Amino acid sequence: MVHRGMRWTDVIRLSGDMRWTIGRSSSNPIVLRSAQSSRQHAEIRPAITPDGPVWAIVDLNSRNGVQVNSRRIKAPTVLKEADQLQIAGFELTFTRNPATLTRPPVRLPSVPGAASPNGSGAVDDGATQDNLGGDWQSDCSDDDGDNGESEVDVVSQIMSSGLAGRINREPNPTRVENSSDSDAVDPLLAMAFALGRAESIEECGETLMQTLEDLMPGSTIGLYLFDAEQKAALLEGAGLAPPRLVRQPAGTRYRRPPTPLIQPILQPQSAAILARNVLGDRRLATENTAGEIDVESIILAPLRPVVSERGDEAPAERNALLREKSLPVGLVHVTTPAGKPALTANQLRNVVAAGEIFCQAIRSIHREASLTRSLKKSEAVISRLRRQLAGRIQILGNSEPIRLVQQQIAQVAPTPSVVLVRGESGVGKELVASAIHHAGPRRDGPLVCLNCAALSKDLLESELFGHEEGAFTGATQQKRGKFEVASGGTLMLDEIGEMSLDLQAKLLRVLEGHPFERVGGQSPIQTDVRVVAATHRDLRAMVEQKTFREDLFYRLNVVEILVPPLRERGRDVILLANHFLHSFAESMARGRLKFTSLAEKKLQRHRWPGNVRELRNVIERAVVMSPMDAGGDGNVIELDADDLLITLVAGPSKGNASKASSGKVSEADDSDDLELSLAELEMRHIRRVLESTGGNKSRASMILGIERSTLDRKLKKAQKD
Ligand SMILES: Nc1ncnc2c1ncn2[C@@H]1O[C@H](COP(=O)(O)OP(=O)(O)OP(=O)(O)O)[C@@H](O)[C@H]1O
């Protein structure tokens, strides 16, 4: 094996009585393209010793000498298994063992005082060489001479790593190549382009085979691709399954490589090999039906994707990468029949390069397939969640006014009309908009909500219509507006009554089907959006006061849905309260909870200025404060009126505006608590919190938001009183 650096190696099979001269001249069977090499530098020749036939190396009076295991030889020297030769800057290894052929070359550390490659300072103490003039030391007698094929095999091997990028840039140091090889880059380029377009592994395989045929006309070619099962079987010593694809020119028949050659090539980091002069060698080729080995040369190349490590992978990820790197995903096997020209080292490099390009292509296809699979899974999950969501988005309630809302939703949802949803704060206007979206034909498109009250005029304009980069200070990049984002779906404009008159004009144009421009932009953008607007304001009154555009009002008010306040929904309060109770109890794992009749009475009597939002908060707080172990024994825990902390009313509402503005506690209606002083009410709450923490005062003081010392003080005071 002739190594050049760690990259690739040419190994030449020695056989017969021939003398294998090594040198710069291309008339040598082993050519070393180096100025350090003499024209005829050295010779490997067969010899007979008392222990049997051997191979020996002779320095042919070269200028720079020959070293065996880093010692310069002065006489013919018998070669032993794994001897390392240094000739003219090249490293050569002598081996009889085909299993070593696929291993990367191992460099010997240089021996102090050994000759340098250019021969200067050559030293030979003559102590370690077996040489033909001295006693025979037949170190090679234990080698595989049992089948009578003890000649050294000469094979080329290439480390398959990133070679594609360097293809045809490295000169071939050991052989004068066939001139037709110089065109090889064209089939490789053509293959790279074709693989870029390929959509299946089969297509990639056919492309690779076509390229290999072009690169090595007249050869038989087998392509093997291993799935996980085949890989495992192979590593356990099973034979090769039939090749995935085969090319056999007329008059030839493809035969699988022999098992001894397969095992080493399946090992981690194995290199591709080229064996020439194979005729009659059962270790390198499989016999034909007549029992003969009629093969001139072979190439066996593992297919292994080049995995570039980023260096920042987690250890597990790195190990997976290394495993992936070490196991071949397949094999390319090429043979030339006896009597035909042998395969060349350049062809070997081209096979390896083609294999690498092929591996990258199939990896992309695998990745794409796995991405498509996970995309499909995600889409299925999304549509399941959408269906679940649509099922959950139900406007709960059996009261007359809410039934009317449900009916209106069912009527408008399938249409493209603009809808105006009106109602007090927290009645469920956004829920209504969401129900319209999910019950309509746009349900698979986006639902985008924008609160017009939350933003300044300029920001709202840019949120609605987007902006171009540099449109204003801070517009560091282009941004799509909600009208673009919601395309194909629904845009809910909450608190539309708070929009400035300028923007109202711009909005009207879009609602009338005109295109719009992003802020600072010129290009018109057309969008396909259904608009649902919502407000707690009386837009009609605003129109009269000239604070809302009349034309926009009529454009928005195509269909109006008025969501009633909770206080007008009768028993719906209890229905909703129970709905929230069960869903919070479930999400907080609080077991089975129910309201006492007193609690229900309290819920029903309250005016609910904050509407459903307020009700939801009251129930959520009651569930949070309910005992942690509720339901552990399967018993139903009852929530009493005391557990429902209905607190300060913030903001006016029609029904209880007077109470709200006077800042009174909203449960002023709740006669149960009317007799209690604030101190008593506080102590009741403290006791309940303490109960819920199992008497843990530190946790109770945290929940209550007071210092532990304050809690102690209050408890002491209560005891005294
Ligand atoms: N009928 C209902 N069934 C179930 N939940 C409801 C119902 N109505 C309202 N809710 C709940 O009440 C809360 C407030 O609802 P939503 O945000 O839709 O009200 P809104 O009228 O849009 O409020 P705002 O005026 O503040 O925008 C939400 O948590 C919503 O899920």
The ligand as an SDF file (V2000), in Angstrom:
LIG
                    3D

 31 33  0  0  0  0  0  0  0  0999 V2000
  -70.8840   32.8560   26.8330 N   0  0  0  0  0  0  0  0  0  0  0  0
  -69.6580   32.6130   27.2780 C   0  0  0  0  0  0  0  0  0  0  0  0
  -69.3140   31.3570   27.5290 N   0  0  0  0  0  0  0  0  0  0  0  0
  -68.0900   31.0990   28.0260 C   0  0  0  0  0  0  0  0  0  0  0  0
  -67.1660   32.0150   28.3000 N   0  0  0  0  0  0  0  0  0  0  0  0
  -67.4500   33.2730   28.0550 C   0  0  0  0  0  0  0  0  0  0  0  0
  -68.7160   33.6450   27.5110 C   0  0  0  0  0  0  0  0  0  0  0  0
  -68.7240   34.9670   27.3480 N   0  0  0  0  0  0  0  0  0  0  0  0
  -67.5190   35.4200   27.7790 C   0  0  0  0  0  0  0  0  0  0  0  0
  -66.7740   34.4180   28.1940 N   0  0  0  0  0  0  0  0  0  0  0  0
  -65.4380   34.5290   28.7710 C   0  0  0  0  0  0  0  0  0  0  0  0
  -65.3250   35.7940   29.4280 O   0  0  0  0  0  0  0  0  0  0  0  0
  -64.1030   36.4360   29.2000 C   0  0  0  0  0  0  0  0  0  0  0  0
  -64.3190   37.7720   28.5190 C   0  0  0  0  0  0  0  0  0  0  0  0
  -64.7910   37.5530   27.2060 O   0  0  0  0  0  0  0  0  0  0  0  0
  -64.3570   38.4690   25.9810 P   0  0  0  0  0  0  0  0  0  0  0  0
  -62.9240   38.8480   26.0760 O   0  0  0  0  0  0  0  0  0  0  0  0
  -64.8220   37.8020   24.7540 O   0  0  0  0  0  0  0  0  0  0  0  0
  -65.2060   39.7480   26.2830 O   0  0  0  0  0  0  0  0  0  0  0  0
  -65.2240   41.1290   25.4960 P   0  0  0  0  0  0  0  0  0  0  0  0
  -66.6090   41.5570   25.4730 O   0  0  0  0  0  0  0  0  0  0  0  0
  -64.5280   40.9770   24.1990 O   0  0  0  0  0  0  0  0  0  0  0  0
  -64.3420   42.0240   26.4670 O   0  0  0  0  0  0  0  0  0  0  0  0
  -63.7360   43.4970   26.1240 P   0  0  0  0  0  0  0  0  0  0  0  0
  -64.9080   44.3860   25.9410 O   0  0  0  0  0  0  0  0  0  0  0  0
  -62.9500   43.8020   27.3450 O   0  0  0  0  0  0  0  0  0  0  0  0
  -62.9120   43.3070   24.9180 O   0  0  0  0  0  0  0  0  0  0  0  0
  -63.3060   35.4710   28.3630 C   0  0  0  0  0  0  0  0  0  0  0  0
  -62.4910   34.7060   29.2020 O   0  0  0  0  0  0  0  0  0  0  0  0
  -64.3580   34.5920   27.7010 C   0  0  0  0  0  0  0  0  0  0  0  0
  -63.8460   33.3230   27.4100 O   0  0  0  0  0  0  0  0  0  0  0  0
  1  2  1  0
  2  3  1  0
  2  7  2  0
  3  4  2  0
  4  5  1  0
  5  6  2  0
  6  7  1  0
  6 10  1  0
  7  8  1  0
  8  9  2  0
  9 10  1  0
 10 11  1  0
 11 12  1  0
 11 30  1  0
 12 13  1  0
 13 14  1  0
 13 28  1  0
 14 15  1  0
 15 16  1  0
 16 17  2  0
 16 18  1  0
 16 19  1  0
 19 20  1  0
 20 21  2  0
 20 22  1  0
 20 23  1  0
 23 24  1  0
 24 25  2  0
 24 26  1  0
 24 27  1  0
 28 29  1  0
 28 30  1  0
 30 31  1  0
M  END
$$$$
